[in-house]
């Protein structure tokens, strides 16, 4: 069975192998159902399939979400299914969503499943979930124009089974005239996310943003990730960081 999302179809819906045929040579007949209301905001959905050496992909437009899509795949024990809103991100040829260094995470609405395709027939119900965390940052300082920021971590996208992809993530958010910024990060697997702040040409000072997020009670395991509001009050020898309703203060020495 697929993880919550596959069910065996009645045998009269699809033709299968006869009892005299070699079952190992028979395909699995998959039917994709895109009719869930959660998909209505996506103009199109890109789907990537991968099982061993087999890979395939297709795109379905919103006008056709009510029409089942039928795909024959080689019979295997397991198939990785990765789907996402095609207007927000692109899967590579291996079915992964990769974030290049220097870029933020796309606003990815995704569906992933590991499906048992050893049977002759199965159906997959596709429902997109919010697979990114949007961070709204307000920055307060006596001289905000002289500060630069960088957010870095150890997740650079999603593999073809939908799991966070290990790799370097680094993004420097830009701020508007009110010292406000909004950017997106991928789903995290630990508290390793760092926030770097530099004043002028001085050294970068790093803060454990990932740990602060975890201590605020944030849940990275939710199917639909929440957004976060972060406020940073950066004085000469002290920083105060607030994540939603949780806050911390830290003093440090100024190097002259």
N, C-alpha and C positions, 0 to 999 in steps of 0.2 A: 504493500500500500504506500501511496505517497504520503508525505508528512502532512496530514489533515486535509489534503487537497485532491487526492485521486480516488476514484471509485471504479470498480469493475462495471462495464456496461453490460446490459443484457445481450446475450449472444446473438439474438436475432437482428441487432442493429448493424453489425458489421460482419462481413464474411471472414472466416478464419480458415486455418489449415484443416484438412480432413484427417481422420485418424490414421490414414495410410502414409501421410507425409512426415518428413523429418522435421520435428518441431523446432530444432535449432536453426533451420533455414527460414522459418516463418517470421515476418515482422510483427511488431506490436502496433496495433492501430490506436493512435492517440486522437482524442477529440478535445480541443481547447475551447473553453467557455469563457468569454470576456464580458458577460452581461452584468456583472456586479456593478452597483451604483457607484462604488468607489472609483471606478475607471472613467466616469463621465467627463472629468476635467481634462483628460488626456486626448489630444487630437489624434494621436496614433500611438500604438504600442509596438515596440521592437522586442522580439523573442529570440533567444539563442538557446540551442540544444546541444548538449555534449555528453557522449558516453564512450569512453575509451578513445579509439581512433575516429569515431564518428562525430561529426559536428554539422549543424545546419542552423539556418536562421530564416526568419520571415518577419514582415511588418503587416499589421492590420490597422486599418483606419477606423475612426470612431463610428462612421456610418455602418460599419459591419460588425460592431460588437455583439449584436444580437444573433449573428449567424455563426454557428459552430465551425471551427477550422479543423480539418482532418489532416493528420500527418502520420505517415508510416515510418517507423524507426526500427533499426535492427534490434532483435530481441536481446536484451542484456539484463543484468540484475538491477542496474540503477542508471537513471538518466538525470543529469543536472539541467534544470530549467531556470533560465534567468531572463526576466522581462522587465522593461522599464518604459516610462513615458518618453517617447522618442523625441519630444520637443525640448527636453531638459538635459539629455545626456546621450552618449553614444557608446554602445558596447563594441569592443574590438573583435577581431576574427576568432578569438578564443572564448568569447562570451564574457569578458571581464570589463569592468568599468575602472579605468585607471586615471588618476589625477596627476598631471605633470607638476613637477616642483615649481613653485612660484604661483600656482593657481589654487583657487579655493575649490571646495567640493561643489559639484553642480547640485541644483535642487532636485535630487533624484527621488522619484516615486517608483518603487521597484516591487517586484514579486519574485521570490525564489522558492524552489522546491527540489527535493531529491525524490524522484519517482521510480517505483519498482515497475520495470517494463518487461518482466519475465512472462507476464500473461499476454493473451492475444489482444485484449481490448482494455482501454482505460480512458478516463476523462479527467482533465485538469481544470479546476475552477480558478481562474486568474483574478486576483484582487491586489491592486497596487497599494503599497504602504510607504509612508514618508520615511525615507532612509537617509536622512541628513539632519544635522542640528544647526539651526540658525542662531547666531550669537549677535545680539544687539549690544554695542559697547558705547558707553559715554566716558569721556576722558577729561578729567579736571586737573589743571596744573597752572602755576603762575605764568608759564610760557609754553602753551600747548603746541605752538608751531615749531618748536625746536626739538620735539620728540618724534622718534620713529618707533614702530612696533613690528614684531614678527611673531607669528604663531607657528609652532613646529610640533610634529608628532611622528608616530611610527605606523600610521595607517595611510596608505596612498590610494585607496579605492576598494573595490569589491571583486573577489574571485568569481569564477563561473558557477560556483555553488552558493553565491550570495554572501559568503563570509568576508569580514574585513580583510583586506589584502595588506600584508606586511610590507613596509617600504617607507621612505622618507616623505613626509608632508611638510611643506613650508609655504607660508603665505603672509604677505605684508599688507594688512588692511589699510585702506585710505580713509581719511576723515573729512567730513564736510566742514563748513565754516562754523558750525556749532560744536565741533569736536565729537561728532557722532559717527558711528560706523556700523554696518551690518555685513556679516560674512558667514559662510557655511563651512562646517567641518564634517568629515565622515564619521560613521559610528565607531566608537572607541572600544578597545578591549582591555584597557587598564587606565591608570592615572598618569601616563607618561607625557601627556600634552603639556607644552611649555609656552609661556608668554615671555617674550623678550622685549625690553624697553631700553632705548638708547637716547641719551640727551646729547644733541649736537654731534660732535666727533668723538665723544667719549665711548667707553666700553658698553657692551650690551649686558644688561642686568636681567637675569632669568628668574621667573616665578613659576611655581608648580600649579599652573592653571588646571591641569587634569585632576590633581588631588583636590583642589578647591571645588571643582564641579561635583566630584564624588561625595565630598563632605557636605555639600548642600542637599544631598539626598537624590540627586539625579539618577535616573534608571536608564542605562545604555541598552538594556535587554528588551525594552518595549518594542512592539512591532512598528508603531508610529512614534518616532522620536519627537520629544518636546523641544521647543526653542528655549533659549536662555537669555536673560538680561544681566549684563555685567556692567558695573560702574567702577571706575578706577579714579581714586583721588591720590595724585602723585605730588607730594611735597618734597622739600629739599632733602630730608633725611628719613622720610616715612612714606609708606604706601598703604592705602586702604583699598581692598578689592572686595566688592560685594557681588555675589552670585545669587540672583533672585533674593531670598530672604536671609541668606547666610552671608557672613562677612568675616574678614580677617584683617589684622593690622600687622605690619612688620616694619621695624626700624633697621637701618643699615648705616654703615659708615660711608662718608663721602671721601673718595680718593682724590687728593689734590695733586 
